[in-house]
């Protein structure tokens, strides 16, 4: 029997981010929402594709460049169809694409993004005391950059107070690979969180 309990978490956005940009029309707002609609322009053999963002106050549009002056036959057919269909998931994914954000000089309101943590086990921290394993190893999938602190996600998913989490980190019970400062570290895709189960005692949860 393995001495390690393997758990997987995946952190996914529930909605597209708000972009911060001064509205050129109403001038009273600097927040734009994802309309989940694409605009396409085909000229001869070239295509342009934009994702349309709209002002929260007046619906003035702000077009995000997705593809520019690309040969239309080079666009993946499945992706092309999603542009045509205004596919919601594609609009969400592209609104968080770091290359697109960089090229369009976009500022994101990360606090506006709600997210969920999908797990193949809903085990809480106190449950691990009674687990007959040496370690609990949690693999974290993080396909989108939501600018989240690792400590925030650990506290939320394992139902730990800040003081309790700091105690576990300082005691070496919780660590990550590669080794970083968990208290300050932003989440990265494929982070491995290790909980040294053999070091846990029931009285740790009475404090």
C-alpha positions as CSV (number, residue, x, y, z in Angstrom):
1,X,0.0,0.0,0.0
2,X,1.3,3.4,-0.9
3,X,2.4,5.7,1.9
4,X,1.2,8.7,-0.1
5,X,-2.3,10.0,-0.6
6,X,-2.6,11.7,-4.0
7,X,-5.1,14.5,-4.5
8,X,-5.7,16.8,-7.4
9,X,-7.0,20.3,-7.4
10,X,-7.9,22.4,-10.5
11,X,-8.5,26.2,-10.1
12,X,-10.9,27.5,-12.8
13,X,-12.5,30.9,-13.4
14,X,-16.3,31.1,-13.2
15,X,-16.4,34.3,-15.4
16,X,-14.2,36.5,-17.6
17,X,-12.3,39.3,-16.0
18,X,-13.2,43.0,-16.0
19,X,-10.8,45.0,-18.1
20,X,-9.8,48.5,-16.8
21,X,-9.9,51.2,-19.5
22,X,-11.3,54.7,-19.6
23,X,-14.5,54.8,-21.7
24,X,-14.1,57.2,-24.6
25,X,-17.9,57.7,-24.8
26,X,-19.4,58.2,-21.3
27,X,-16.0,59.1,-19.7
28,X,-17.6,58.2,-16.3
29,X,-16.4,54.6,-16.2
30,X,-13.2,52.6,-16.6
31,X,-14.6,49.1,-16.4
32,X,-15.4,46.9,-19.4
33,X,-17.0,43.4,-19.3
34,X,-16.6,40.5,-21.7
35,X,-19.6,40.4,-24.1
36,X,-18.6,36.8,-25.1
37,X,-19.0,37.9,-28.8
38,X,-16.4,37.9,-31.5
39,X,-16.0,40.2,-34.5
40,X,-14.5,38.9,-37.7
41,X,-13.3,40.7,-40.7
42,X,-12.2,38.8,-43.8
43,X,-10.5,40.7,-46.6
44,X,-9.3,38.6,-49.6
45,X,-7.2,35.9,-48.0
46,X,-6.6,37.6,-44.6
47,X,-8.7,37.5,-41.5
48,X,-8.9,39.6,-38.3
49,X,-10.6,38.5,-35.2
50,X,-11.5,40.6,-32.1
51,X,-13.1,39.8,-28.8
52,X,-15.7,42.5,-27.9
53,X,-15.6,44.1,-24.5
54,X,-18.3,46.6,-23.5
55,X,-18.4,49.5,-21.0
56,X,-20.4,48.6,-17.9
57,X,-22.2,51.9,-18.0
58,X,-23.0,52.7,-21.6
59,X,-22.1,49.5,-23.6
60,X,-19.5,51.4,-25.7
61,X,-17.3,48.7,-27.3
62,X,-13.6,48.0,-26.9
63,X,-12.2,45.4,-29.3
64,X,-9.4,43.1,-28.2
65,X,-7.3,41.8,-31.0
66,X,-7.2,38.0,-31.0
67,X,-5.8,37.4,-34.5
68,X,-4.5,40.0,-37.0
69,X,-3.9,39.7,-40.7
70,X,-3.8,35.9,-40.7
71,X,-4.5,33.7,-43.7
72,X,-8.0,32.4,-43.0
73,X,-7.1,28.8,-44.0
74,X,-4.4,28.8,-41.3
75,X,-7.0,29.2,-38.6
76,X,-8.0,25.9,-37.0
77,X,-11.4,24.9,-38.2
78,X,-12.7,24.1,-34.8
79,X,-11.5,27.5,-33.4
80,X,-12.9,29.3,-36.5
81,X,-16.4,27.7,-35.8
82,X,-16.2,28.8,-32.2
83,X,-15.5,32.4,-33.3
84,X,-18.6,32.2,-35.6
85,X,-20.7,30.7,-32.8
86,X,-19.5,33.2,-30.2
87,X,-18.5,30.3,-28.0
88,X,-18.6,31.4,-24.3
89,X,-15.8,29.1,-23.1
90,X,-13.5,30.3,-25.9
91,X,-14.2,34.0,-25.0
92,X,-13.5,33.2,-21.4
93,X,-10.2,31.4,-22.2
94,X,-8.9,34.1,-24.5
95,X,-9.8,36.9,-22.1
96,X,-7.2,35.4,-19.7
97,X,-4.6,34.5,-22.3
98,X,-1.4,36.2,-21.1
99,X,0.0,36.8,-24.6
100,X,-3.2,38.5,-25.7
101,X,-3.3,40.6,-22.6
102,X,0.3,41.7,-23.1
103,X,-0.1,42.5,-26.8
104,X,-3.3,44.5,-26.2
105,X,-1.7,46.4,-23.2
106,X,-4.7,45.3,-21.0
107,X,-5.1,46.0,-17.3
108,X,-7.1,43.4,-15.5
109,X,-9.2,43.8,-12.4
110,X,-8.2,40.4,-10.9
111,X,-10.5,41.0,-7.8
112,X,-13.5,40.8,-10.2
113,X,-12.8,37.2,-11.1
114,X,-14.8,34.5,-9.2
115,X,-13.3,31.0,-9.3
116,X,-13.8,27.5,-8.1
117,X,-11.5,24.8,-6.9
118,X,-12.4,21.4,-8.3
119,X,-11.0,18.5,-6.4
120,X,-11.1,14.7,-6.6
121,X,-11.3,14.7,-2.8
122,X,-13.0,17.2,-0.4
123,X,-10.9,16.1,2.5
124,X,-10.4,18.9,5.1
125,X,-7.2,19.4,7.0
126,X,-8.5,17.9,10.3
127,X,-9.5,14.8,8.4
128,X,-5.9,14.1,7.6
129,X,-5.0,13.4,11.2
130,X,-6.8,10.1,11.0
131,X,-5.5,9.2,7.6
132,X,-3.2,6.2,7.5
133,X,-0.7,7.8,5.2
134,X,2.8,9.3,5.6
135,X,2.0,12.2,3.3
136,X,-0.8,13.9,1.4
137,X,0.4,15.2,-2.0
138,X,-1.8,17.7,-3.8
139,X,-1.2,18.4,-7.4
140,X,-2.6,21.9,-8.4
141,X,-3.6,22.5,-11.9
142,X,-3.8,26.3,-12.7
143,X,-4.4,26.7,-16.4
144,X,-5.2,30.5,-16.1
145,X,-3.4,33.2,-14.3
146,X,-5.9,34.6,-11.8
147,X,-3.2,36.3,-9.7
148,X,-4.1,34.2,-6.6
149,X,-1.9,33.6,-3.6
150,X,-1.2,30.0,-2.8
151,X,-1.9,30.6,0.9
152,X,-5.4,31.9,0.1
153,X,-6.3,28.8,-1.9
154,X,-4.9,26.4,0.8
155,X,-6.8,28.2,3.5
156,X,-10.0,28.2,1.5
157,X,-9.9,24.6,0.4
158,X,-8.6,23.0,3.6
159,X,-10.6,25.3,5.9
160,X,-7.6,26.7,7.8
161,X,-7.3,29.9,9.7
162,X,-4.3,32.2,8.8
163,X,-2.7,31.4,12.2
164,X,-3.2,27.7,11.7
165,X,-1.7,27.8,8.3
166,X,1.3,29.8,9.4
167,X,1.9,27.2,12.2
168,X,1.8,24.3,9.7
169,X,4.2,26.1,7.4
170,X,6.6,27.1,10.1
171,X,6.6,23.6,11.5
172,X,7.4,22.1,8.1
173,X,4.1,20.2,7.9
174,X,3.1,22.0,4.7
175,X,5.6,22.6,2.0
176,X,5.7,23.0,-1.8
177,X,7.8,21.8,-4.7
178,X,9.8,23.7,-5.9
179,X,10.4,25.1,-2.4
180,X,9.2,28.7,-2.2
181,X,7.8,31.1,0.4
182,X,4.2,29.7,0.7
183,X,3.0,32.8,2.5
184,X,3.9,35.1,-0.4
185,X,4.0,32.8,-3.4
186,X,1.5,33.2,-6.3
187,X,0.1,30.0,-7.6
188,X,1.8,28.4,-10.6
189,X,0.5,25.6,-12.8
190,X,1.5,22.1,-11.7
191,X,2.5,23.2,-8.1
192,X,2.9,20.2,-5.8
193,X,1.7,20.8,-2.2
194,X,2.9,18.3,0.3
195,X,1.4,17.8,3.7
196,X,3.5,15.6,6.1
197,X,0.7,13.7,7.6
198,X,2.9,11.8,10.1
199,X,3.6,15.1,11.9
200,X,0.0,15.9,12.5
201,X,-1.6,15.5,15.9
202,X,-5.3,15.9,17.0
203,X,-4.4,18.6,19.6
204,X,-3.3,20.9,16.8
205,X,-6.9,21.5,15.9
206,X,-8.0,22.3,19.5
207,X,-6.0,25.6,19.6
